[in-house]
Amino acid sequence: NQRFLFTNDLFGGNKEAFDTAIDKLNKVDSIIEAKAFLSSDIEKTYNWDLESESVQQFISLIERKFI
């Protein structure tokens, strides 16, 4: 399940952090806002490798939401 993968790989197994991030992403109005939130709050907090497959999949799902 992708939710489990993202929680473990991207949020250090912290389900609450994952749920909070998804809740905030669901409230933004554009992909620009979503990416700004990710880069300012999430990527640095969880030390994401932007080239990793998990990060790429997560961002791809977010982008699809706004298409």
Summary of the structure (lengths in Angstrom):
residues: 67
radius of gyration: 10.9
end to end distance: 23.1
largest distance: 28.9
contacts: 162
relative contact order: 0.17
helix: 76%
strand: 0%
